[in-house]
Amino acid sequence: MKYSVRTPRQVFQVEVEGRPPRYELVIDGRRFQVDAANLGDDSLLTMLLDSESILAHTRLADARRGLYEISIAGKYARLEVLGELASAAEKMAETRALDRFVLEAPMPGLVVAVRVQPGDSVQVGTPLVVMEAMKMQNELASEVAGTVREVRASVNQAVESGYELVVIEAG
């Protein structure tokens, strides 16, 4: 099976061959031998990766979007995992949606401030919404220059991960 695995900073092309518990992973052309098993709990995975022992805590965060939360040796990552078909469909949708940017909530939380309103002009980096999650405030900014078309979030609104907060027409 082929997958596209996205982190906030990078995209990896991953191929998985084999059957439980032995696999061969090809990550961006590099081959790895893996023995993997869960430890009686689907969220706890033990692996031998090229003879290195790894204990990973995993959680499916959003099945619809292929989001996984993974913790290995105290390091946390949120990954988006797309199969070949989903990856191709996403590329087609991105091509059609180049003229619009939708700011989505990156995690469940509470909207504590909305910094824009419909009709506002924004630049890359303009603060749009401030969310609070796990007692930390996160300022979410625009990734495009354009005009705010819709503000779907309101102050004191609890939102789930993926909730569409602001829609911007790029350009």
Secondary structure as GFF3:
##gff-version 3
##sequence-region A 1 171
A	DSSP	beta_strand	2	6	.	.	.	ID=ss1
A	DSSP	beta_strand	11	19	.	.	.	ID=ss2
A	DSSP	beta_strand	22	27	.	.	.	ID=ss3
A	DSSP	beta_strand	30	38	.	.	.	ID=ss4
A	DSSP	beta_strand	44	49	.	.	.	ID=ss5
A	DSSP	beta_strand	52	62	.	.	.	ID=ss6
A	DSSP	beta_strand	67	72	.	.	.	ID=ss7
A	DSSP	beta_strand	75	83	.	.	.	ID=ss8
A	DSSP	alpha_helix	84	96	.	.	.	ID=ss9
A	DSSP	beta_strand	100	104	.	.	.	ID=ss10
A	DSSP	beta_strand	109	114	.	.	.	ID=ss11
A	DSSP	beta_strand	121	122	.	.	.	ID=ss12
A	DSSP	beta_strand	127	133	.	.	.	ID=ss13
A	DSSP	beta_strand	136	141	.	.	.	ID=ss14
A	DSSP	beta_strand	146	151	.	.	.	ID=ss15
A	DSSP	beta_strand	158	159	.	.	.	ID=ss16
A	DSSP	beta_strand	164	170	.	.	.	ID=ss17
###
